[in-house]
Amino acid sequence: MRRFARTLVTAALATAVVAGTAGWASAGSQSAVTGPPPGSAAWRADTVSGRPLPDPARATPSEVARFFAALDDSLALGLVRSHPLVAGNLDGAPLALRYEANRLAVLATGEPRFASLAAPGRQILAFDPRGRGTVAEVFGDLGRAAHVSVVVPGSDNDATTYDRPRAAYTGPAGMARSLRSATGEAAAVIAWTGYTTPVGVGLDTARGRLAEAGAVRLARFTDGLDAVGAPDPVLFCHSYGSVVCGLAARHTDATDIVAFGSPGMRAGSVARLHTDARVWAARGPDDWISDVPNVEFAGLGHGADPTSAAFGARRIPAADVAGHTGYFTPGTQSLKAFASIAAGAGR
């Protein structure tokens, strides 16, 4: 009888989660992109001046940074040209080398769906064509920035949709551009579509499986920023991206974590995130995410509402935000607050 009751509760929760996310949309389960990028075996088999190359799967970003610091420019550029997919995704490698490596990697795919990423002047910090593709782009001068922010997006984002036309100030690139414009020239903002996101509204959005894989990648990415001397970042985490940030929180050196349009962070309170970062939360008045039940049971749901008083996050005004993706619209209270946080106000 007890097992039957538990089954009923689980079924009810699944129904509530699906209903709360505005209905079931057929979407296949996604396979998370994990591990080192394609070409890693050839990279490991190579050497430079008789020295082995840092293992993409095992070397820390700090070890990668020390390796490149001991190379002259010509040898480093030779590695970029021989192994662009590995060098472009190697956290801890010099920024300029990664930009060039990813330009070459995009061109090498020969695929029109990625071609725009290789346009002159773009600073692509990571690119992986596996699956739907992952990508990270820098807006501003990351090497000299006094402040760095990372935008972590939610569902339906990948390298194939990254440059697709969208409403202004939405999508990872639109959010990043808007935040940098509001923060100023001393800031750099990274649009980090660096994990496999859910597609549509289905079980992937209600579970934490993809977020768990994404959290590992986000933590390593922020370690890579630290290894090249960038300031500790602010994480701006939208929708399902806030689940990723919640799981990564204890493993990053972020100064601030901002959850907006969030279904939950897989923690019951700020204290349960086990982070020294300041934690902020925002939700607009007509954001459909408010209809998602803030529950977590049998692997479904993402827990407490980050905007609730019990959660303990600092509240960000968002009364003039329209919908689920309007938080970076110029003139909104939320963007003004985001820019202030990104610029280090109050630290």
Wavefront OBJ file of the C-alpha trace (Angstrom):
o trace
v 0.000 0.000 0.000
v 2.810 2.418 0.895
v 4.553 1.737 -2.430
v 1.268 2.359 -4.287
v 0.791 5.669 -2.457
v 4.320 6.742 -3.337
v 3.650 5.929 -7.001
v 0.522 8.099 -6.932
v 2.433 11.006 -5.366
v 5.194 10.708 -7.959
v 2.690 10.638 -10.806
v 0.882 13.651 -9.380
v 4.129 15.580 -9.086
v 5.109 14.772 -12.657
v 1.699 15.949 -13.839
v 2.014 19.150 -11.806
v 5.465 19.940 -13.132
v 4.392 19.417 -16.722
v 1.169 21.362 -16.291
v 2.996 24.179 -14.542
v 5.377 24.643 -17.435
v 2.517 25.550 -19.756
v 1.755 22.095 -21.065
v 3.564 19.137 -22.518
v 5.603 19.750 -25.633
v 6.992 16.670 -27.281
v 10.759 16.743 -26.953
v 13.223 13.907 -27.069
v 15.624 13.362 -24.202
v 18.950 15.090 -24.836
v 22.353 13.440 -24.489
v 24.684 15.715 -22.543
v 27.969 16.663 -24.181
v 30.671 15.699 -21.694
v 34.381 15.018 -21.628
v 37.176 16.500 -23.723
v 36.514 17.750 -27.270
v 37.034 15.798 -30.506
v 40.664 15.484 -31.476
v 41.871 14.898 -27.929
v 43.497 11.564 -28.799
v 45.651 13.203 -31.503
v 46.519 16.020 -29.095
v 47.667 13.552 -26.437
v 49.808 11.720 -28.985
v 51.571 14.940 -29.973
v 54.487 16.703 -28.252
v 56.132 20.102 -28.441
v 59.903 20.326 -28.103
v 59.780 16.797 -26.744
v 57.310 17.708 -23.995
v 53.903 16.019 -23.668
v 50.860 18.238 -24.056
v 48.492 18.770 -21.100
v 45.754 16.134 -21.059
v 42.437 17.858 -21.868
v 40.606 15.466 -19.555
v 42.928 15.625 -16.545
v 45.067 18.762 -16.556
v 43.728 21.600 -14.417
v 43.295 25.048 -15.984
v 46.223 26.265 -13.871
v 48.440 23.499 -15.265
v 47.333 24.425 -18.788
v 48.170 28.078 -18.146
v 51.669 27.177 -16.880
v 52.265 24.988 -19.933
v 51.458 27.785 -22.371
v 53.408 30.344 -20.348
v 56.554 28.290 -21.035
v 55.987 28.220 -24.826
v 57.085 30.830 -27.320
v 54.401 32.282 -29.592
v 55.341 30.299 -32.670
v 55.110 26.945 -30.887
v 51.781 27.860 -29.301
v 50.358 28.979 -32.625
v 51.535 25.741 -34.176
v 49.438 23.803 -31.673
v 46.432 25.981 -32.448
v 46.736 25.258 -36.152
v 47.299 21.525 -35.648
v 44.625 20.987 -32.984
v 42.091 23.841 -33.151
v 39.173 22.021 -31.496
v 41.263 21.052 -28.486
v 43.139 24.338 -28.106
v 39.937 26.350 -28.465
v 38.259 24.499 -25.605
v 41.263 24.227 -23.318
v 40.413 26.169 -20.168
v 43.523 27.986 -18.997
v 44.971 28.532 -22.495
v 45.684 32.165 -23.511
v 42.595 34.041 -24.659
v 43.927 35.186 -28.032
v 44.982 31.645 -28.897
v 41.534 30.304 -28.035
v 39.833 32.930 -30.186
v 42.007 31.979 -33.161
v 41.643 28.251 -32.508
v 37.862 28.471 -32.446
v 37.797 30.533 -35.637
v 39.760 27.763 -37.315
v 37.618 25.051 -35.716
v 34.397 26.644 -36.977
v 35.806 26.941 -40.504
v 37.033 23.348 -40.385
v 33.511 22.011 -39.770
v 32.431 23.378 -43.157
v 28.870 23.600 -41.838
v 26.720 26.649 -42.747
v 24.882 26.426 -39.421
v 28.098 27.468 -37.618
v 29.705 29.692 -40.259
v 28.688 33.047 -38.738
v 30.700 32.258 -35.615
v 33.912 32.685 -37.636
v 33.079 36.254 -38.723
v 35.913 38.801 -38.261
v 36.092 40.422 -34.857
v 34.187 37.741 -32.957
v 35.772 36.425 -29.767
v 34.639 32.802 -29.537
v 36.064 31.422 -26.321
v 34.702 27.896 -26.705
v 33.160 25.907 -29.545
v 32.250 22.231 -29.750
v 30.243 20.936 -32.746
v 29.159 17.692 -31.094
v 25.418 17.202 -30.885
v 23.596 20.523 -31.166
v 26.874 22.297 -30.426
v 28.095 24.451 -27.553
v 29.604 27.923 -27.760
v 30.856 30.763 -25.560
v 31.456 34.307 -26.797
v 33.196 37.246 -25.127
v 31.888 40.812 -25.396
v 34.540 43.310 -24.344
v 38.224 42.945 -23.514
v 38.387 39.962 -21.178
v 42.139 40.312 -20.753
v 41.865 43.829 -19.328
v 38.386 43.916 -17.823
v 37.950 45.083 -14.259
v 34.691 43.137 -14.009
v 33.546 39.917 -15.681
v 30.058 38.464 -15.949
v 28.917 35.135 -17.371
v 25.392 34.686 -18.749
v 24.175 31.088 -18.290
v 21.050 30.521 -20.426
v 18.224 28.023 -20.153
v 16.395 25.675 -22.510
v 16.538 25.662 -26.309
v 19.983 27.268 -26.566
v 22.910 25.759 -28.470
v 25.475 26.603 -31.137
v 22.958 26.081 -33.955
v 20.476 28.591 -32.510
v 23.051 31.000 -31.076
v 23.043 33.388 -34.067
v 19.415 32.833 -35.025
v 17.407 36.104 -35.149
v 15.574 36.720 -31.874
v 13.706 39.470 -30.121
v 16.149 42.144 -28.970
v 17.932 41.595 -25.650
v 16.911 37.943 -25.423
v 18.980 34.807 -25.906
v 22.478 34.499 -24.430
v 24.164 36.867 -26.904
v 21.421 39.504 -26.663
v 21.511 39.391 -22.870
v 25.311 39.642 -22.839
v 25.383 42.597 -25.236
v 22.726 44.443 -23.245
v 24.514 43.869 -19.938
v 27.852 45.044 -21.285
v 26.262 48.167 -22.739
v 24.696 48.929 -19.364
v 27.849 48.116 -17.376
v 30.412 49.997 -19.465
v 33.760 49.588 -21.158
v 35.521 48.353 -18.010
v 33.410 45.195 -18.066
v 33.490 42.035 -20.133
v 30.476 39.761 -20.482
v 30.548 36.154 -21.662
v 27.536 34.458 -23.235
v 28.156 30.885 -22.091
v 26.086 28.316 -23.959
v 28.556 25.745 -22.756
v 26.284 22.850 -21.792
v 23.574 20.726 -23.393
v 20.282 22.452 -22.617
v 16.814 20.874 -22.607
v 14.699 21.212 -25.747
v 11.069 22.234 -25.442
v 9.082 21.416 -22.336
v 9.477 17.819 -21.317
v 11.019 15.637 -18.667
v 14.492 17.071 -19.313
v 13.303 20.464 -18.045
v 11.880 18.904 -14.879
v 14.942 16.809 -14.094
v 18.434 17.807 -13.042
v 20.406 15.418 -15.260
v 21.483 17.976 -17.873
v 22.080 20.598 -15.186
v 24.411 18.260 -13.320
v 26.531 17.761 -16.439
v 26.402 21.494 -17.132
v 27.498 22.374 -13.605
v 30.730 20.411 -14.025
v 31.476 22.295 -17.239
v 30.594 25.676 -15.721
v 32.837 25.114 -12.706
v 35.779 24.207 -14.939
v 35.066 27.184 -17.190
v 35.237 29.599 -14.250
v 38.453 27.912 -13.088
v 39.807 28.650 -16.545
v 38.955 32.335 -16.193
v 40.842 32.415 -12.913
v 43.834 30.667 -14.496
v 44.247 33.424 -17.114
v 43.989 36.187 -14.512
v 40.410 37.330 -15.110
v 38.494 38.808 -12.149
v 36.170 36.517 -10.228
v 32.919 36.493 -12.226
v 29.295 37.309 -11.586
v 26.993 34.536 -12.835
v 23.693 35.607 -14.402
v 21.561 32.478 -14.551
v 18.322 32.394 -16.532
v 15.571 29.815 -16.221
v 17.020 26.259 -16.400
v 20.451 27.900 -16.327
v 19.784 28.769 -12.682
v 19.552 25.049 -11.948
v 23.030 24.687 -13.453
v 24.319 27.595 -11.353
v 22.755 26.214 -8.193
v 24.552 22.904 -8.625
v 27.837 24.604 -9.579
v 27.724 27.270 -6.857
v 29.963 25.536 -4.338
v 32.566 24.790 -7.011
v 33.002 28.296 -8.457
v 34.695 31.452 -7.207
v 31.828 33.669 -8.343
v 31.390 36.852 -6.325
v 27.656 36.947 -7.064
v 25.073 34.543 -8.464
v 21.921 36.046 -9.954
v 18.966 33.726 -10.618
v 16.148 35.168 -12.716
v 13.105 33.503 -14.207
v 14.185 30.520 -12.122
v 12.294 27.251 -11.538
v 14.568 26.554 -8.543
v 18.248 25.971 -7.839
v 18.141 22.445 -6.425
v 18.597 23.840 -2.919
v 16.151 24.753 -0.183
v 17.929 27.972 0.759
v 20.959 30.127 0.038
v 22.791 28.368 2.861
v 22.271 25.022 1.123
v 24.107 26.295 -1.949
v 27.308 26.264 0.149
v 28.783 29.311 -1.540
v 30.437 32.515 -0.363
v 28.897 34.370 -3.298
v 26.114 36.849 -2.772
v 22.936 35.298 -4.164
v 20.264 37.397 -5.880
v 16.899 36.535 -7.392
v 14.401 38.232 -9.702
v 11.062 37.281 -11.228
v 8.825 39.465 -13.362
v 5.096 39.794 -12.643
v 3.960 37.896 -15.762
v 6.830 35.423 -16.082
v 5.234 32.039 -16.742
v 7.885 30.400 -14.556
v 5.744 31.404 -11.557
v 3.311 28.653 -12.596
v 5.959 25.968 -12.135
v 5.493 24.134 -8.807
v 8.505 24.723 -6.557
v 8.876 21.118 -5.513
v 11.528 18.442 -5.770
v 10.530 14.816 -5.442
v 11.846 11.591 -6.944
v 14.175 13.550 -9.209
v 11.466 15.833 -10.593
v 11.280 19.577 -9.941
v 14.004 21.957 -8.813
v 13.021 22.915 -5.297
v 12.382 26.190 -3.523
v 11.529 29.453 -5.262
v 14.688 31.605 -5.149
v 12.540 34.756 -4.855
v 10.787 33.519 -1.717
v 11.678 35.058 1.631
v 12.455 31.609 3.031
v 15.126 30.987 0.389
v 17.099 33.998 1.598
v 18.360 35.510 -1.671
v 18.604 39.280 -2.104
v 15.635 40.454 -4.158
v 16.082 42.379 -7.391
v 13.243 44.679 -8.500
v 11.569 43.342 -11.642
v 8.086 44.873 -11.645
v 8.514 46.236 -15.178
v 9.897 43.052 -16.745
v 7.756 41.633 -19.550
v 7.439 37.866 -19.895
v 10.106 35.248 -19.299
v 12.951 36.826 -21.275
v 12.590 40.579 -20.727
v 15.040 41.009 -17.860
v 17.753 42.674 -19.980
v 15.492 45.143 -21.769
v 17.013 48.650 -21.562
v 15.267 50.867 -19.056
v 14.044 48.058 -16.814
v 14.701 47.998 -13.087
v 16.211 44.550 -13.455
v 18.849 45.599 -16.004
v 19.820 48.602 -13.893
v 20.273 46.310 -10.876
v 22.120 43.704 -12.937
v 24.582 46.330 -14.193
v 25.205 47.533 -10.656
v 25.918 43.988 -9.464
v 28.127 43.289 -12.484
v 30.164 46.424 -11.700
v 30.830 45.251 -8.154
v 28.510 47.575 -6.258
v 28.417 46.811 -2.553
v 31.341 44.388 -2.429
l 1 2 3 4 5 6 7 8 9 10 11 12 13 14 15 16 17 18 19 20 21 22 23 24 25 26 27 28 29 30 31 32 33 34 35 36 37 38 39 40 41 42 43 44 45 46 47 48 49 50 51 52 53 54 55 56 57 58 59 60 61 62 63 64 65 66 67 68 69 70 71 72 73 74 75 76 77 78 79 80 81 82 83 84 85 86 87 88 89 90 91 92 93 94 95 96 97 98 99 100 101 102 103 104 105 106 107 108 109 110 111 112 113 114 115 116 117 118 119 120 121 122 123 124 125 126 127 128 129 130 131 132 133 134 135 136 137 138 139 140 141 142 143 144 145 146 147 148 149 150 151 152 153 154 155 156 157 158 159 160 161 162 163 164 165 166 167 168 169 170 171 172 173 174 175 176 177 178 179 180 181 182 183 184 185 186 187 188 189 190 191 192 193 194 195 196 197 198 199 200 201 202 203 204 205 206 207 208 209 210 211 212 213 214 215 216 217 218 219 220 221 222 223 224 225 226 227 228 229 230 231 232 233 234 235 236 237 238 239 240 241 242 243 244 245 246 247 248 249 250 251 252 253 254 255 256 257 258 259 260 261 262 263 264 265 266 267 268 269 270 271 272 273 274 275 276 277 278 279 280 281 282 283 284 285 286 287 288 289 290 291 292 293 294 295 296 297 298 299 300 301 302 303 304 305 306 307 308 309 310 311 312 313 314 315 316 317 318 319 320 321 322 323 324 325 326 327 328 329 330 331 332 333 334 335 336 337 338 339 340 341 342 343 344 345 346 347
